[in-house]
Amino acid sequence: MSTTLTTPDDLTEKRTKLLKIIADDLGQKEFARSQLNAHLYYNDVGKHLEEDDGEEEATIQTTTGLLNNIAEEDGYLEKTQQGGTNSFVLDTEADEEAGDRVTAVTPSEIADIVAQVADRHGVAMNLPEDRYIEWGFVCDQVNSAVGHRVLRVASNPNEYCLTSKGLQLVEDELL
């Protein structure tokens, strides 16, 4: 991570816009890229964009690479958690509030999640018990039976927060 902050004048337009949104809307709260993108999608962030352009709002979505660059090159963000260290099978349609299992790691958990998806979609699944350790195989078989992507292998995301100095500089010079 850079110990000095890139001056606001030297930031790209997209980085400037993202930093304004993060500072004003999230402050120093930790966030993952997916949470930031959901915030950008579901909230009116037009006040942070210099023009009233709905198309611009739709394209402000970010990538892990961009957030890493803002942390490592510009010094405004701190990576508080390195992602990708813990993988799991994710049921993208699970309803946790209804008691559905959302993630699975062990063969028995994966068998449960396969049965859950099969019940939800009314399909029969007869996977060999010894193949539940092959996550890619399980996801491919279930997704094929259902007809669309329901299961996927995922991992914990990177998490970020604004540094104290970064927040102060954005508040002083950009907001």
RAPECOR-V832277 format. One record per residue. N is the residue number from 1. RES is the residue in one letter. PHI is phi in degrees with one decimal (NA if undefined). PSI is psi in whole degrees, -180 to 180 (NA if undefined). D_FIRST is the distance of its C-alpha to the first C-alpha in Angstrom with 1 decimal. Layout:
n=(N & N)
res=(RES & RES)
phi=(PHI & PHI)
psi=(PSI & PSI)
d_first=(D_FIRST & D_FIRST)
//
This chain:
n=(1 & 2 & 3 & 4 & 5 & 6 & 7 & 8 & 9 & 10 & 11 & 12 & 13 & 14 & 15 & 16 & 17 & 18 & 19 & 20 & 21 & 22 & 23 & 24 & 25 & 26 & 27 & 28 & 29 & 30 & 31 & 32 & 33 & 34 & 35 & 36 & 37 & 38 & 39 & 40 & 41 & 42 & 43 & 44 & 45 & 46 & 47 & 48 & 49 & 50 & 51 & 52 & 53 & 54 & 55 & 56 & 57 & 58 & 59 & 60 & 61 & 62 & 63 & 64 & 65 & 66 & 67 & 68 & 69 & 70 & 71 & 72 & 73 & 74 & 75 & 76 & 77 & 78 & 79 & 80 & 81 & 82 & 83 & 84 & 85 & 86 & 87 & 88 & 89 & 90 & 91 & 92 & 93 & 94 & 95 & 96 & 97 & 98 & 99 & 100 & 101 & 102 & 103 & 104 & 105 & 106 & 107 & 108 & 109 & 110 & 111 & 112 & 113 & 114 & 115 & 116 & 117 & 118 & 119 & 120 & 121 & 122 & 123 & 124 & 125 & 126 & 127 & 128 & 129 & 130 & 131 & 132 & 133 & 134 & 135 & 136 & 137 & 138 & 139 & 140 & 141 & 142 & 143 & 144 & 145 & 146 & 147 & 148 & 149 & 150 & 151 & 152 & 153 & 154 & 155 & 156 & 157 & 158 & 159 & 160 & 161 & 162 & 163 & 164 & 165 & 166 & 167 & 168 & 169 & 170 & 171 & 172 & 173 & 174 & 175)
res=(M & S & T & T & L & T & T & P & D & D & L & T & E & K & R & T & K & L & L & K & I & I & A & D & D & L & G & Q & K & E & F & A & R & S & Q & L & N & A & H & L & Y & Y & N & D & V & G & K & H & L & E & E & D & D & G & E & E & E & A & T & I & Q & T & T & T & G & L & L & N & N & I & A & E & E & D & G & Y & L & E & K & T & Q & Q & G & G & T & N & S & F & V & L & D & T & E & A & D & E & E & A & G & D & R & V & T & A & V & T & P & S & E & I & A & D & I & V & A & Q & V & A & D & R & H & G & V & A & M & N & L & P & E & D & R & Y & I & E & W & G & F & V & C & D & Q & V & N & S & A & V & G & H & R & V & L & R & V & A & S & N & P & N & E & Y & C & L & T & S & K & G & L & Q & L & V & E & D & E & L & L)
phi=(NA & -69.1 & -88.4 & -108.7 & -87.7 & -62.9 & -64.5 & -53.1 & -66.5 & -94.2 & -76.4 & -67.9 & -59.5 & -66.3 & -62.7 & -60.5 & -62.0 & -62.4 & -63.9 & -60.4 & -64.9 & -61.2 & -62.8 & -74.8 & -97.2 & -112.7 & 60.7 & -102.5 & -68.1 & -70.7 & -150.8 & -100.0 & -54.4 & -63.3 & -67.8 & -64.1 & -63.5 & -63.5 & -61.5 & -63.9 & -76.1 & -92.9 & -114.4 & -79.3 & -106.4 & -57.5 & -64.9 & -91.2 & -101.2 & -68.3 & -117.5 & -85.5 & -132.5 & -59.0 & -66.4 & -63.0 & -59.2 & -69.4 & -102.7 & -79.6 & -49.6 & -119.5 & -121.5 & -60.0 & -59.1 & -65.0 & -64.0 & -61.5 & -65.3 & -64.1 & -76.0 & -79.7 & -93.6 & -100.4 & 80.7 & -81.1 & -109.8 & -115.9 & -82.4 & -91.2 & -147.2 & -82.0 & -81.7 & 79.9 & -88.4 & -125.0 & -93.3 & -159.5 & -92.5 & -115.6 & -91.5 & -71.3 & -108.2 & -64.9 & -113.5 & -59.0 & -65.3 & -88.3 & 93.6 & -69.7 & -78.0 & -95.9 & -127.7 & -148.9 & -129.0 & -79.2 & -55.6 & -69.3 & -65.3 & -67.5 & -60.4 & -63.1 & -68.7 & -64.2 & -62.8 & -60.9 & -66.2 & -60.7 & -62.9 & -61.3 & -103.3 & 65.6 & -117.2 & -97.4 & -124.8 & -126.4 & -86.8 & -61.2 & -56.3 & -74.9 & -95.5 & -65.0 & -81.9 & -97.4 & -58.1 & -61.3 & -61.0 & -59.5 & -60.6 & -60.6 & -65.0 & -65.9 & -62.0 & -65.7 & -65.5 & -80.3 & 98.5 & -158.8 & -77.1 & -116.3 & -102.3 & -152.7 & -86.6 & -132.8 & -146.3 & -62.1 & -84.8 & -64.5 & -125.8 & -135.0 & -151.4 & -69.3 & -72.6 & -59.4 & -65.1 & -63.2 & -61.2 & -61.2 & -65.8 & -63.4 & -62.9 & -73.8 & -114.5 & -113.4 & -92.3)
psi=(139 & 136 & -16 & 148 & 136 & 135 & 146 & -35 & -23 & -3 & 147 & 162 & -43 & -42 & -41 & -47 & -45 & -44 & -38 & -46 & -46 & -48 & -47 & -38 & -32 & -21 & -130 & 19 & 144 & 146 & 153 & 161 & -43 & -36 & -41 & -44 & -38 & -42 & -44 & -36 & -44 & -11 & 153 & 107 & 12 & -30 & -20 & -9 & 139 & -24 & 156 & 86 & 104 & -34 & -39 & -43 & -39 & -23 & 6 & -6 & 150 & 170 & 162 & -40 & -43 & -44 & -40 & -40 & -40 & -32 & -53 & -37 & -38 & -23 & 5 & -32 & 152 & 133 & 113 & -18 & 128 & 121 & 179 & 5 & -26 & 111 & 157 & 165 & 132 & 129 & 105 & -13 & 4 & 146 & 96 & -37 & -26 & 3 & 7 & 147 & 130 & -40 & 159 & 147 & -50 & 159 & -39 & -38 & -39 & -40 & -40 & -44 & -35 & -45 & -39 & -47 & -43 & -44 & -45 & -36 & -1 & 37 & 156 & 136 & 125 & 71 & 138 & 136 & -36 & -6 & -6 & -15 & -11 & 86 & -43 & -43 & -48 & -48 & -45 & -45 & -46 & -47 & -38 & -43 & -37 & -32 & 1 & 172 & 115 & -46 & 143 & 157 & 130 & 175 & 165 & 142 & 162 & 148 & 149 & 162 & 157 & 139 & 159 & -45 & -39 & -45 & -45 & -45 & -42 & -46 & -40 & -38 & -19 & -28 & NA)
d_first=(0.0 & 3.8 & 6.3 & 8.9 & 10.0 & 11.8 & 15.4 & 17.2 & 19.7 & 17.2 & 15.9 & 18.0 & 20.8 & 19.6 & 16.1 & 18.0 & 20.5 & 18.1 & 16.4 & 19.9 & 21.1 & 18.3 & 18.7 & 22.5 & 23.2 & 20.6 & 19.3 & 16.9 & 18.5 & 16.6 & 17.4 & 17.4 & 17.7 & 21.4 & 21.8 & 20.3 & 22.5 & 25.5 & 24.9 & 24.8 & 27.9 & 30.0 & 29.4 & 30.5 & 27.4 & 29.6 & 29.3 & 25.7 & 26.9 & 28.9 & 31.7 & 33.7 & 33.0 & 33.2 & 32.1 & 28.9 & 28.3 & 29.0 & 26.4 & 23.4 & 22.5 & 19.0 & 17.5 & 14.8 & 13.6 & 13.5 & 11.6 & 8.9 & 8.9 & 9.0 & 5.8 & 4.0 & 6.7 & 8.1 & 6.1 & 9.2 & 8.5 & 7.4 & 8.5 & 11.4 & 13.3 & 13.0 & 16.1 & 18.7 & 19.7 & 23.0 & 25.3 & 28.5 & 31.3 & 31.1 & 34.2 & 33.1 & 36.4 & 36.7 & 37.7 & 36.2 & 38.4 & 41.5 & 40.6 & 39.3 & 36.9 & 33.7 & 31.9 & 33.4 & 32.4 & 35.7 & 38.7 & 40.7 & 38.0 & 37.8 & 41.6 & 41.6 & 39.2 & 41.3 & 44.4 & 42.9 & 42.0 & 45.4 & 47.2 & 45.3 & 46.2 & 49.6 & 49.0 & 50.0 & 47.5 & 48.8 & 45.9 & 46.7 & 45.4 & 43.9 & 41.7 & 39.7 & 37.2 & 36.5 & 34.3 & 34.3 & 38.1 & 38.5 & 36.4 & 38.3 & 41.7 & 41.1 & 39.7 & 42.6 & 45.1 & 43.8 & 43.4 & 39.9 & 36.4 & 36.5 & 34.7 & 31.4 & 29.0 & 25.7 & 22.8 & 20.7 & 18.1 & 14.3 & 14.1 & 12.0 & 12.8 & 12.3 & 10.9 & 14.0 & 13.3 & 12.5 & 15.7 & 17.6 & 16.9 & 17.8 & 20.8 & 21.9 & 21.6 & 21.6 & 23.8)
//
